[in-house]
Amino acid sequence: MKLRSIELALPDPAGAAAFMVDVWGLTAADQRGDTHYLRGTGTFPYLVAFEKTDGEFVRSTTFVCSEDELAGLKARIAAKGWPARSVVSTDPGEGHGLLVELPEGTILRFLAGTSEVAPIEGFAKSSKRVSPVKLTHVVFNAADAEAMGHAVEDVLDFRVSDRTKGMVFVRCNDSHHSTAFARAGFASLNHIAFEMDDLDAVMRGIGWMRDNGFAPAWGPGRHGPGDNVYAYYIAPFGPVIEYSTAVEKVPADYQAGAPDDWTWPEQRIDQWGISDKDFAGLRTAEERFRCHRDWDADETIEN
C-alpha cells in the first residue's frame, strides 16, 4: 500500500494551483471542470487536487493498494461499522475502492486498479527551481491521537512506528510513516509533506522559496522519528506544506518507540536545533482544513 494524493476543496483552486506550480514546484497534470490536478516528478498521476467549493476542507487522502488489500479493508471496515462508501474514481489514475470516515472524521480513500505515468526528467541540480517527487506523508491533528493510532492498527492494518510527546507515527508499508496523528486536542489537517530527491534538493528548495519571498515557518531541521530533513511553510491558501527527504525504511518487526525515547536537550525540538519555529502561525494554519463528509455511507460494502 502507498500514499498517493490528497484532495482539497477551497474557494480559489486556480490560485492555489498557481502557487503550487509556479513557486512550490509541482507540475499541472490535468484540469477536469473546476478541479486542478498537480503532479510531482514521480510516477503518480497527481499528488494534490484542488476542487472549487464555497468553503475549505479536506475531501480525502488517497492510498493505492492491491485488490487483496482492498478486500481485507472492506471486510474489517464493515465489521467495525465505520461509515464507508464504495467508489469508482474519476480522478487521473482512475481505480475503484472505498471512502471511509475514521472515528474523528478523518476521511481516507483506498483505491485498487489505479494507473501510473512516466516520471518527469529535467529538474537538473544546475537549476534554482526544484520539484517534489511524491507525497511522503500527510499528518492529521487528533483529539485523541492514541485512540486513532489503535483504530488504524486494528481496522486498516496500519502499524504504529513511534510515539512522541507530540505525535503518533503510523506506517502502511516499510516507510517509517505515511501518516501520523498529532496530539492537538482537535481533528484537522496538520500538514502535507512532499518528498524531494535528496537533502540538496530540500536546501535548494528553501533557497528557491526565499527567492520568491517565503521564509520557512520551521526549518531546516532533521526529525527524530523517520530521520527526515524538513522545511515547513504556511501556504498562501492556508495549509502547512513541507519539503522533506524520504523517511527511513523500517523492518516489519520494528519496535515502536515511546515518548521518552525521543527527547532533545533543552531548547531543542529536532536533532539539529538550528532553526526557530513559528508556533502561533503554524497552529493557526493547522486548524483551517477539517475533513468534511458530503456522502452517505453504504448500508453494506460490496467485496
BAMAR-643839 format. One record per residue: residue in one letter; x, y, z of N, C-alpha, C in turn; residue number from 1. Coordinates in steps of 0.001 Angstrom, whole numbers, padded with zeros to 6 digits. Each point is the difference from the previous one (the first is absolute). Last residue first. Layout:
# BAMAR-643839
- A;X;Y;Z;X;Y;Z;X;Y;Z;NUM
...
//
This chain:
# BAMAR-643839
- N;-017869;-006572;-001483;001373;-000501;-000151;000310;-000238;-001475;303
- E;-003573;003572;002448;000162;-001155;-000880;001457;-000386;-000112;302
- I;-002949;002449;004000;001154;000206;-000871;000201;-001265;-000815;301
- T;-004591;002333;002412;000918;-001135;-000029;001123;000335;-000980;300
- E;-002857;003404;001024;-000522;-000902;001027;000848;-001254;000088;299
- D;002114;004710;-001567;-000737;-001151;-000516;-000532;-000823;001170;298
- A;000903;005352;000466;000620;-001310;000105;-000868;-001075;-000609;297
- D;000094;005218;-001576;-000689;-000921;000907;000730;-001335;000007;296
- W;002118;005134;-000935;-000551;-001200;-000616;-000645;-000865;001066;295
- D;002766;004021;000553;-001233;000414;-000668;-000608;-001156;-000788;294
- R;003898;001279;004090;-000669;-001087;-000733;-001306;000512;-000574;293
- H;004979;002182;001720;-001443;000216;-000142;-000585;-001125;-000838;292
- C;004766;001878;003049;-000617;-000938;-000933;-001511;000199;000001;291
- R;003387;004116;001029;-000598;-001174;000645;-000497;-000955;-001080;290
- F;003453;004487;000361;-000606;-001002;-000879;-000452;-001210;000810;289
- R;001979;003855;002277;-000894;000493;-001046;-000733;-001098;-000755;288
- E;003485;-000040;003726;-001408;-000104;000378;-000957;000253;-001159;287
- E;004852;000392;-000234;-000365;-001402;000215;-001467;-000185;000366;286
- A;001979;004349;-000484;-000133;-000659;-001300;-000472;-001445;000153;285
- T;000938;002467;003934;-001165;000570;-000689;-000235;-000698;-001333;284
- R;003861;-001194;002384;-001207;-000470;000693;-001261;000521;-000694;283
- L;004220;001534;-001491;-000260;-001379;-000400;-001279;-000519;000631;282
- G;001469;004275;001288;-000417;-000020;-001397;-000335;-001384;-000485;281
- A;001728;000500;004395;-001326;000612;-000113;-000506;-000052;-001440;280
- F;004431;-001615;000981;-001025;-000819;000630;-001395;000569;-000245;279
- D;004719;000340;-002409;-001117;000920;000162;-001190;-000781;000563;278
- K;005495;-000965;000455;-001290;-000501;-000470;-001078;001030;000306;277
- D;005870;-000316;-000792;-001155;000319;000824;-001272;-000547;-000647;276
- S;005191;-002086;-000542;-000986;000936;-000530;-001141;000211;000993;275
- I;003853;-003056;000517;000600;001204;-000593;-001032;001038;-000440;274
- G;000208;-004898;001994;-000182;001133;000891;000537;001311;-000538;273
- W;-000055;-005126;-001282;001003;001027;-000278;-000087;001195;000942;272
- Q;-003056;-003821;000174;001367;-000468;000188;001025;001120;-000125;271
- D;-004792;001490;001670;000379;-000949;-001050;001462;-000364;000205;270
- I;-002188;003145;002762;-001202;-000744;-000380;000274;-000884;-001206;269
- R;002630;003028;004446;000013;-000629;-001317;-001323;-000724;-000247;268
- Q;001234;002303;004132;-000043;000994;-001068;000082;-000612;-001402;267
- E;001734;-003143;003837;-000859;001162;000200;000186;001012;-001128;266
- P;001111;-005001;-001314;000465;000947;001030;-000934;001199;000084;265
- W;-002369;-004312;-001704;001119;000815;-000456;000499;000850;001163;264
- T;-003007;-004971;-001075;000152;001247;000739;001250;000720;-000499;263
- W;-002745;-004676;-000688;000229;001091;-000943;000005;001330;000758;262
- D;-000848;-004176;002128;001093;-000385;-000889;000383;001126;-000956;261
- D;-003701;000217;003092;001272;000206;000679;001198;-000415;-000844;260
- P;-004542;-000679;-001629;000396;001409;000085;001349;000235;000664;259
- A;-000468;-004720;-002268;-000882;000724;000912;000465;001455;000095;258
- G;000540;-003966;-004154;000588;000743;001097;-001066;000710;000826;257
- A;-000269;-004689;-003073;-000431;001394;000138;000647;000650;001221;256
- Q;002000;-004026;-003066;-000637;000218;001300;-000322;001476;000175;255
- Y;000558;-003439;-004479;000471;001227;000648;-000786;000244;001280;254
- D;-000250;-003639;-003499;000010;-000204;001451;000553;001213;000756;253
- A;-000248;-000099;-004807;-001351;-000335;000457;-000062;-000149;001517;252
- P;003796;003233;-001953;-000415;-001388;-000199;-001383;-000251;000569;251
- V;001671;004836;-002073;000065;-000785;001232;-000445;-001435;-000288;250
- K;001923;005012;-002473;-000675;-001278;-000156;000183;-000813;001281;249
- E;000019;005595;-000368;000779;-001235;000000;-000893;-001216;-000220;248
- V;-001335;004746;-002143;000131;-000544;001351;000712;-001347;-000082;247
- A;000778;004008;-003616;-000715;-001243;000277;000175;-000397;001462;246
- T;000343;005145;-000911;000655;-001166;-000582;-000812;-001234;000352;245
- S;-002191;005016;-000493;000543;-001034;000871;000842;-000979;-000806;244
- Y;-003248;004936;000248;001022;-000680;-000785;000660;-001007;000927;243
- E;-005083;002038;000739;001368;-000307;000437;000815;-000556;-001154;242
- I;-004867;003017;001713;000622;-000904;-000964;001476;-000126;000342;241
- V;-005130;001836;002126;001433;-000134;000205;000529;-001033;-000990;240
- P;-004549;003044;-001025;000565;-001107;000760;001512;000066;000164;239
- G;-002640;003810;-002273;-000423;-000526;001286;000812;-001073;000669;238
- F;000480;002897;-004187;-001406;-000398;-000003;-000376;-000784;001247;237
- P;004505;001552;-000786;-000877;001174;-000057;-001482;-000343;000042;236
- A;003592;-003245;002394;-000376;000355;-001366;-000927;001209;000005;235
- I;003899;-001489;003444;-001444;000226;000027;-000393;000499;-001377;234
- Y;004333;-003305;001424;-000489;001305;-000441;-001508;000066;000202;233
- Y;004859;-003141;001457;-001450;000215;-000021;-000324;001428;-000433;232
- A;004120;-003930;-000389;-000207;001454;000043;-001492;000222;-000200;231
- Y;003766;-004491;001171;-001260;000684;-000269;000182;001506;-000089;230
- V;002270;-005572;000286;000289;001431;000008;-001259;000730;-000460;229
- N;000041;-005023;002399;-000078;000798;-001216;000360;001464;000257;228
- D;-000455;-004233;002919;001326;000508;-000348;-000009;000902;-001235;227
- G;-003396;-002840;002759;000035;000110;-001453;001305;000543;-000536;226
- P;-001046;001182;004910;-000715;-001085;-000664;-000055;000216;-001520;225
- G;002287;003568;001898;000446;-001239;000626;-000680;-001183;-000658;224
- H;000937;004667;-002756;-000846;-000619;001014;000693;-001200;000639;223
- R;002175;004516;-002266;-000122;-001455;-000208;-000795;-000586;001154;222
- G;000395;005176;-002701;000304;-000825;001153;-000070;-001461;-000373;221
- P;-000417;005705;-001948;000170;-001435;-000182;000356;-000701;001302;220
- G;-003628;002539;000798;000987;-000728;-000752;001039;000926;-000606;219
- W;-005109;001307;001093;000834;-000853;000853;000967;-000756;-000902;218
- A;-002584;003333;-001798;-000627;000165;001308;000699;-000878;001032;217
- P;002341;002061;-004632;-000593;-001139;000702;-000686;000415;001304;216
- A;000209;003471;-004103;000940;-000563;000962;-000652;-001186;000701;215
- F;-000759;002932;-004885;-000553;-000852;001050;001117;-000570;000865;214
- G;000232;002762;-004254;-000532;000765;001116;-000581;-000807;001135;213
- N;002398;-001333;-004199;-001381;000379;-000277;-000689;000655;001193;212
- D;004482;-001649;000204;000011;000828;-001205;-001399;000534;-000320;211
- R;000430;-003124;003457;000483;001325;000415;000043;000940;-001195;210
- M;-001060;-004457;-000897;-001103;000646;000706;000416;001395;000481;209
- W;003309;-002642;-001956;-000971;000421;-001012;-001182;000704;000652;208
- G;003231;-001910;002849;000537;001146;-000707;-000964;000544;-001038;207
- I;-001124;-003950;002229;-000049;001116;000944;000519;001268;-000672;206
- G;000401;-003942;-002449;-001392;000424;000086;-000179;001168;000956;205
- R;004168;-002082;-000314;-000226;000847;-001168;-001445;000483;-000045;204
- M;001067;-003016;003366;000680;001266;000246;-000143;000944;-001190;203
- V;-001787;-004353;-000391;-000705;000730;001057;000633;001371;000202;202
- A;002161;-002905;-002941;-001228;000539;-000597;-000830;000748;001036;201
- D;003897;-002258;001415;000353;001161;-000807;-001249;000637;-000612;200
- L;-000454;-004071;002369;000232;001137;000884;000317;001266;-000789;199
- D;-002677;-003431;-002870;001047;-000204;000999;000121;001257;000858;198
- D;-003612;-000741;-003226;000969;-001013;-000429;001015;-000324;001085;197
- M;-004753;001676;001685;000964;000514;-000979;001022;-001092;-000329;196
- E;-005349;000149;002107;001329;-000603;-000010;000837;000566;-001139;195
- F;-004204;002081;003066;000394;-000366;-001352;001435;-000505;000009;194
- A;-004406;000749;003692;001440;-000056;-000230;000301;-000552;-001390;193
- I;-004121;002572;003109;000230;-000863;-001157;001486;000049;-000307;192
- H;-003141;000963;004812;000841;000466;-001104;000119;-001063;-001077;191
- N;-003540;000331;003546;001180;000614;000607;000951;000518;-001076;190
- L;-005572;-000856;000168;001237;-000258;-000734;001150;000712;000695;189
- S;-004048;-001416;003132;000158;000805;-001210;001237;-000479;-000743;188
- A;-002803;-000456;005139;000267;-000751;-001223;000053;000940;-001199;187
- F;001268;000555;005594;-001049;000208;-001003;000414;-000743;-001265;186
- G;002796;-000018;003809;-001245;000297;000699;-001151;000311;-000937;185
- A;004850;-001401;-000797;-000387;001411;-000097;-001227;000358;000819;184
- R;003848;-003726;-001362;-000760;000124;001244;-000435;001461;000149;183
- A;000955;-002752;-004734;000573;000923;000970;-000921;000133;001204;182
- F;000930;-003943;-003844;-001061;000718;000698;000631;000849;001103;181
- A;001574;-002289;-005112;000203;000089;001439;-001164;000774;000577;180
- T;002074;-002731;-004896;-000889;000928;000674;000380;000021;001479;179
- S;002580;-002394;-002830;-000670;000663;-001123;-001083;000937;000526;178
- H;004866;-002391;002077;-001380;000470;000131;-000485;000607;-001312;177
- H;003968;-002780;000283;-000268;000179;001429;-001381;000564;000274;176
- S;000896;-003028;-004293;000380;001362;000376;-000466;000276;001428;175
- D;-001063;-004092;-002287;001262;000017;000738;000549;001398;000239;174
- N;-005233;-000566;-000329;000968;-000836;-000732;001321;000105;000756;173
- C;-003672;002354;001567;-000804;-000966;-000749;000869;-000869;-000890;172
- R;000413;003264;004945;000474;-000421;-001322;-000979;-000974;-000644;171
- V;000386;004182;004144;-000640;-001207;-000504;000510;-000316;-001402;170
- F;000742;003138;005001;000409;-000201;-001389;-000455;-001369;-000489;169
- V;-001344;003871;003879;000005;-001452;-000180;000248;-000236;-001490;168
- M;001276;004571;003307;-000649;-000723;-001090;000033;-001505;000189;167
- G;001829;003507;003110;-000860;000761;-000886;-000812;-000810;-000982;166
- K;003227;-001687;003247;-000892;000842;000791;-000989;000741;-000886;165
- T;001625;-004459;-002092;000732;001073;000657;-000976;000782;000865;164
- R;000455;-005124;-002713;-000800;000964;000734;000939;001028;000610;163
- D;000076;-003868;-004408;000587;000681;001152;-001026;000918;000634;162
- S;-001173;-003243;-003408;001452;-000121;-000040;000667;000622;001221;161
- V;-005023;-002369;-001393;000628;001127;000686;001504;-000240;000026;160
- R;-003365;-002008;-003808;000782;-000298;001188;000574;001280;000599;159
- F;-004489;-001970;-003327;001191;000833;000086;000744;-000406;001271;158
- D;-004326;-001762;-001489;001210;-000813;-000031;001253;000846;-000181;157
- L;-004798;001271;000642;000645;000216;-001298;001249;-000852;-000188;156
- V;-002606;-000314;004082;-000938;-000071;-001117;000687;000124;-001364;155
- D;002390;000106;004323;-000995;-001069;000100;-000805;-000181;-001277;154
- E;003248;003550;000378;000653;-001308;000099;-001033;-001127;-000067;153
- V;-001527;004388;000153;000507;-000334;-001335;000818;-001280;000022;152
- A;-001797;001546;004119;-001078;-000251;-000954;000537;-000403;-001361;151
- H;002958;001355;003520;-000546;-001342;000218;-001059;-000342;-001049;150
- G;001728;004361;-000118;001036;-000973;-000328;-000481;-001427;000169;149
- M;-002822;003478;001364;000077;-000078;-001454;001072;-000987;-000444;148
- A;-000421;000910;004587;-001157;-000761;-000467;000025;-000138;-001519;147
- E;003287;002704;001952;000209;-001407;000370;-001140;-000871;-000516;146
- A;-000268;004725;-000505;000926;-000623;-000940;000240;-001475;000317;145
- D;-003915;003589;000891;000594;-001098;000759;000896;-000791;-000946;144
- A;-001774;003932;-001617;-000416;000250;001374;000602;-001047;000925;143
- A;002411;001433;-004670;-000995;-000890;000599;-000351;000467;001399;142
- N;002558;001391;-005210;-000197;000269;001419;-001099;-000909;000524;141
- F;003133;-001306;-004300;-001265;000544;000485;000104;000342;001474;140
- V;003390;-000866;-004729;-000207;-000105;001444;-001295;000696;000390;139
- V;002771;-002402;-004413;-001043;000961;000320;-000348;-000213;001465;138
- H;004558;-001287;-003415;-000981;-000263;001053;-001023;001131;000066;137
- T;003043;-000635;-003686;000633;-000952;000916;-000884;-000285;001207;136
- L;-000807;001540;-005447;-000291;000258;001403;000753;-001022;000841;135
- K;002272;001273;-004603;-001283;-000577;000409;-000328;000514;001395;134
- V;003569;001943;-002634;-000177;-001272;-000704;-001396;-000556;000262;133
- P;001678;005414;-000038;-000222;-001212;000796;-000185;-001225;-000888;132
- S;002926;004302;-001536;-001340;-000569;-000059;-000101;-001198;000919;131
- V;003068;005000;-001106;-000035;-001413;000352;-001434;-000505;-000140;130
- R;003434;004403;-001762;-001321;-000548;000279;000099;-001493;000296;129
- K;003845;002525;-001307;-000471;000435;001307;-001272;-000729;000391;128
- S;003635;-002282;-003324;-001121;000929;000001;-000343;000399;001425;127
- S;003317;-003280;-001127;000500;001301;-000396;-001089;001074;000006;126
- K;-000762;-004672;000846;000511;000687;001183;000591;001367;-000347;125
- A;-004046;-002240;-002935;001427;-000167;000256;000441;000800;001216;124
- F;-004405;-002014;-002252;000197;000971;001072;001440;-000132;000498;123
- G;-001839;-002860;-003509;000432;001319;-000414;000106;001042;001085;122
- E;-003453;-004509;-000883;001436;000222;000090;000294;001471;-000260;121
- I;-004441;-003217;001669;000469;001216;-000668;001501;000140;000228;120
- P;-003111;-004750;-000185;000587;001064;000829;000427;001186;-000856;119
- A;-004180;-003208;-001350;001455;000062;-000126;000551;001105;000892;118
- V;-004544;-002316;001566;000461;000746;-001169;001522;-000025;-000038;117
- E;-004416;-003245;002194;001056;000966;000253;000446;000633;-001319;116
- S;-004809;-002590;002182;001082;000054;-000975;001020;001055;000404;115
- T;-003799;-003413;002812;000378;001337;-000470;001135;-000101;-001021;114
- G;-002594;-003407;002851;-000158;000082;-001446;000347;001357;-000574;113
- A;-001535;000055;005020;000728;-001051;-000707;-000220;000191;-001494;112
- L;-000505;003291;004759;-000301;-000345;-001385;000901;-001135;-000483;111
- F;-002013;003050;004597;000870;-001096;-000404;-000416;-000462;-001391;110
- R;-000530;004532;003590;-000497;-000721;-001172;001031;-001048;-000395;109
- L;-001561;003169;004688;001001;-000621;-000848;-000689;-000695;-001164;108
- I;-001050;003881;004139;-000517;-000777;-001122;001151;-000478;-000866;107
- T;-001241;001790;005421;000997;-000053;-001070;-000494;-000924;-001110;106
- G;-002301;000674;004258;-000431;000699;-001193;001009;000062;-001128;105
- E;000257;-002322;004375;-000040;001441;000251;-000343;000803;-001252;104
- P;000198;-004916;-000114;-000804;000412;001152;-000067;001501;000252;103
- L;000806;-001528;-005058;000570;-000484;001241;-000746;000600;001193;102
- E;-001603;-000985;-005218;000136;001045;001008;000493;-000624;001294;101
- V;000347;-001381;-005561;-000322;-000384;001367;000241;001181;000932;100
- L;-000472;-001955;-005564;000156;001165;000868;-000385;-000416;001402;99
- L;001675;-003136;-004396;-000801;000263;001182;000368;001338;000607;98
- G;000621;-002497;-005157;000320;-000326;001377;-001001;000494;000998;97
- H;002503;000153;-005449;-001245;-000213;000738;000346;-000372;001426;96
- G;002458;002594;-004778;-000031;-000952;001101;-001367;-000080;000655;95
- E;003010;004011;-002923;-001195;-000825;000116;000070;-000938;001210;94
- G;003070;003475;-002146;000438;-001241;000626;-001122;-000979;000244;93
- P;-001187;005117;-000155;001084;-000625;-000756;000561;-001200;000754;92
- D;-004941;000947;001327;001226;000792;-000003;001040;-000642;-000912;91
- T;-004410;-001674;001330;-000008;000745;-001246;001204;000939;-000077;90
- S;-001429;-004865;002877;000666;001294;-000106;-000144;000590;-001396;89
- V;-003233;-003215;003017;000802;-000135;-001208;000603;001367;-000268;88
- V;-002034;-002450;004806;000169;001068;-000978;000732;-000513;-001233;87
- S;-002825;-001290;005103;000720;-000496;-001167;000049;001088;-001063;86
- R;-000388;000882;005380;-000737;000009;-001259;000888;-000555;-001110;85
- A;-000688;000639;005925;000815;-000259;-001184;-000893;-000043;-001226;84
- P;000326;000585;005886;-000663;000491;-001215;000913;-000159;-001203;83
- W;000561;-003418;004088;000363;001367;-000346;-000780;000449;-001240;82
- G;-000044;-004424;002441;-001134;000905;-000137;000362;001447;-000255;81
- K;002457;-004468;000583;000108;001028;001035;-001162;000977;-000064;80
- A;000390;-003448;-003242;-000166;-000637;001307;000027;001032;001126;79
- A;000858;001439;-004401;-001400;-000382;000147;-000259;-000613;001371;78
- I;004420;000998;-001092;-000760;001234;000187;-001476;-000298;000184;77
- R;002901;-003592;-001024;000243;000506;001361;-000795;001271;000283;76
- A;-000252;-001942;-004354;-000533;-000931;000996;000159;000565;001415;75
- K;001848;002410;-003639;-001464;000017;-000039;-000586;-000888;001093;74
- L;004705;-000032;-000604;-000483;001256;000566;-001512;000030;000072;73
- G;002027;-003620;-002194;000180;-000068;001437;-000494;001243;000705;72
- A;-000022;-000054;-004699;-000995;-000946;000523;000105;-000120;001515;71
- L;003253;002582;-002239;-001298;000670;000001;-001079;-000914;000571;70
- E;004304;-001759;-000636;-000005;000959;001111;-001347;000698;000098;69
- D;000623;-002859;-003635;-000075;-000769;001244;-000027;000931;001215;68
- E;000620;001900;-004266;-001372;-000501;000149;-000152;-000778;001297;67
- S;003798;003682;000056;-000323;-001152;-000838;-001458;-000396;000211;66
- C;001613;005195;000666;000231;-001318;000587;-000315;-001094;-001006;65
- V;000560;005804;001283;-000209;-001017;-001032;000448;-001342;000557;64
- F;-001933;004874;002304;001009;-001048;-000007;-000326;-000965;-001140;63
- T;-001527;005402;001544;-000126;-001225;-000785;001230;-000895;000110;62
- T;-003250;004003;002580;001406;-000314;-000195;000045;-001404;-000581;61
- S;-004092;004074;000051;000526;-001346;000249;001516;000013;-000079;60
- R;-002799;004011;000275;-000975;-000964;-000495;000463;-001430;000282;59
- V;000992;004773;002566;000657;-001157;-000599;-001084;-000971;-000454;58
- F;-000748;005480;000303;000045;-001228;000774;000800;-001054;-000740;57
- E;-002497;005339;-000196;001277;-000693;-000178;000028;-001216;000918;56
- G;-004205;002990;-002707;000826;-000086;001200;001335;-000635;-000297;55
- D;-003021;000611;-003555;-000140;001243;000754;000889;000015;001245;54
- T;001608;-002816;-004289;-001173;-000019;000884;-000070;001340;000718;53
- K;003152;-002977;-003971;-000649;001266;000336;-001236;-000232;000846;52
- E;004730;-002997;-000295;-001378;000054;-000503;-000652;001297;000463;51
- F;005126;-002479;-000606;-000689;001170;000544;-001356;000114;-000683;50
- A;004113;-003987;000917;-001136;000482;-000781;-000625;001166;000735;49
- V;005060;-002865;-000070;-000952;000904;000644;-001097;000342;-000992;48
- L;003281;-003138;-001241;000245;-000024;001443;-001016;000823;000767;47
- Y;000228;-002948;-005038;-000098;001288;000686;000240;-000218;001488;46
- P;000932;-003458;-003132;-000605;000948;-000949;-000267;001374;000600;45
- F;004135;-003337;001420;-001413;000166;000324;-000614;001072;-000905;44
- T;004744;-001299;000033;-000902;-000723;-000900;-001478;000099;000372;43
- G;004014;003845;001052;-000115;-001449;000077;-001095;-000548;-000890;42
- T;001120;004704;000871;000819;-000595;-001048;-000074;-001521;-000014;41
- G;-004227;002826;001734;001420;000166;000232;000775;-000633;-001137;40
- R;-005221;002249;-000117;000832;-001167;000211;001421;000390;000380;39
- L;-005572;001889;-000105;001416;000327;-000086;000835;-001228;000337;38
- Y;-005370;001843;-001481;000818;-001118;000457;001469;000322;-000263;37
- H;-005161;002678;000524;001365;000015;-000516;000784;-001145;000622;36
- T;-005506;001437;-000952;000968;-000701;000834;001352;-000062;-000691;35
- D;-004358;001727;-001688;000702;000971;000844;001042;-000652;000906;34
- G;-001196;-002617;-004303;-000916;000991;000542;000782;001044;000766;33
- R;003178;-003132;-000795;-001298;-000567;-000339;-001060;000870;000654;32
- Q;005611;-000143;-001315;-001083;000793;000570;-001303;-000583;-000501;31
- D;005660;-001499;000666;-001302;-000080;-000671;-000921;001025;000651;30
- A;004776;-000194;000919;-000202;-001310;-000609;-001288;-000067;-000807;29
- A;003948;003745;002012;-001409;-000200;-000329;-000153;-001312;-000755;28
- T;003961;000720;003531;-000291;000158;-001422;-001481;-000228;-000226;27
- L;003386;001766;004454;-000775;-001064;-000616;-000265;000320;-001471;26
- G;002360;002913;003294;000737;-000870;-000912;-000752;-001185;-000565;25
- W;-000661;004365;002895;000342;-001228;000739;000711;-001020;-000876;24
- V;-001465;004197;-001976;000914;000219;001112;000445;-001321;000634;23
- D;-003001;000169;-003805;000981;001044;-000283;001043;000145;001087;22
- V;-003609;-003253;000499;000774;-000238;-001221;001130;001009;-000129;21
- M;-003023;000348;003615;000654;-001304;000124;000814;-000365;-001239;20
- F;-002601;004038;000061;001090;000055;000973;000763;-001319;000036;19
- A;-003805;000140;-002728;001045;000873;-000535;001176;000096;000957;18
- A;-003884;-002333;001368;000774;-000753;-000984;001142;000840;-000552;17
- A;-003058;002077;002892;000807;-000973;000737;000891;-000779;-000954;16
- G;-003072;002948;-001935;001045;000729;000698;000921;-000928;000773;15
- A;-003776;-001842;-002123;000956;000476;-001006;001152;000755;000658;14
- P;-003701;-001534;002632;000934;-001057;-000386;001036;000453;-001013;13
- D;-003317;002310;003565;000805;000446;-001133;001008;-001075;-000402;12
- P;-003265;-000695;003631;-000674;000934;-000896;000785;000368;-001255;11
- L;000432;-004902;002368;000230;001366;000431;-000574;000978;-001027;10
- A;001329;-005620;001428;-001061;000857;-000530;000193;001395;000565;9
- L;003322;-004725;-000859;-000427;001145;000789;-001093;000768;-000722;8
- E;002837;-005003;000175;-001004;000734;-000761;-000579;001100;000889;7
- I;004762;-003320;-000487;-000975;000622;000873;-000906;000875;-000847;6
- S;003446;-004673;-000848;-000438;001366;-000260;-000914;000506;001106;5
- R;002681;-004403;-000050;000108;000591;-001327;-000271;001491;-000028;4
- L;001752;-004463;003360;-000659;001295;-000012;000174;000614;-001383;3
- K;000122;-005392;000687;000773;001224;-000075;-000911;001222;000124;2
- M;000538;-005930;000648;-000839;001192;000000;000879;001249;000000;1
//
